[in-house]
């Protein structure tokens, strides 16, 4: 951490920039809807199209690797990406077709989806996420079966198929069983609506379980992440230091515009990070690409990894830096409710290193990526308007950005 003698002065100058009440903005999302199908639902198409798309995706990845994709950055792993606008009113028949395909994937037989309801889980980010509660009946079955599935909406088929391919390869590799983690299973994809249906992986918030069980959960996270990084899954994109520094430059420029009194300090921070950038390991690892506490759940002693839209290849320190920075931020926001950050950080890293090949240079690279992640977090808190767009929420986030910025300048 960079702590200068003028921290208090920086905090004072930054505090004066905290905005007053901002104009309200309506939140976007879908209302909960329930659909009753009057008769046997249309027979769903099988997953042949998605399997074919998976094959094309794997071929594209192999081609990119042969062409030397190293040096490109993972899509979405860094940089701002506009929110995917919610689709207009969904056609019940289209969703029903996808749900029927998922039913076949789960049971391997033709069943009937009798009713379903949709509940919005996320209105933020590139992809809207919905939970579907489904009531279905199997041929000859007297009892109605209940299922919960998650649907993610994509604008581009290649994005949905890329995520589906990654999840299938992770499942097929068996790495989850070795590492004590699970990932969602792919059930079906409906191209006309860009709807990817996944298994709903229930679980508790890792924040709550860390608060309750401490080191046990932290160590499980470290072990699971080490095994995930060793997965034999090869996304076409690679996120290396060059892409990270290019993204850093853009964010620093925008922060300088927002906080002109701190522009010189921000530029010195950028120069130091550029100077201290370490070369990545000779072998790239599979990375989640956007790992934070919200992408983790605790499922009766097992870690659940969610949201692989930004998966890439690169330095494992990138995922660790992102995760540890979010943990540090949470301990600052909720002092006393979570273990001391220094101890929590050490527990995760120790468990990670015990479960992965020896890497003497990991510690300094993790520290470097923590600083990078801190810049990104300050930037998102300052400029993001897609998450909780209410005026009070925006003001609270910008106040936190000012506090974090003052702590490092």
Buried (B, 14 or more C-beta within 10 A) or exposed (E): EEEEEEBEEBBEBBEEBEEEEBEEEEEBBBEEBEBEBEEEBEEBBEBEBBBEBBEBBBEBBEEBBEEEBBEBBBBBBBBBEEBBEBBEEBEBEBBBBBBBBBBBBBBEEBBBBBEBBBBBBBBBBBBBBBBBBBBBBBEEEEEEBEBEBBBBBBEEBEBBBBBBBBBBBBBEBEBBEBBBBBBBBBBBBBBEBBBBBBBBBEBBEBBEBBBEBBBEBBBBBBBBBBBBBBBEBBBBBBBBBBBBBEBBEBBBEBBBEBBEEBBEBBBEBBEEBEEEBBEBBEEBBBBBBBBBBBBBBBBEEBBBBBBBBBBBBBBBBBBBBBBBBBBBBBBBEEEEEBBEBEEBBEBBBBBBBEBBEEBEEBEEBBBBBBBBBBBBBBBBBBBBEBBBBEBEEBBBBBBBBBBBBBBBB
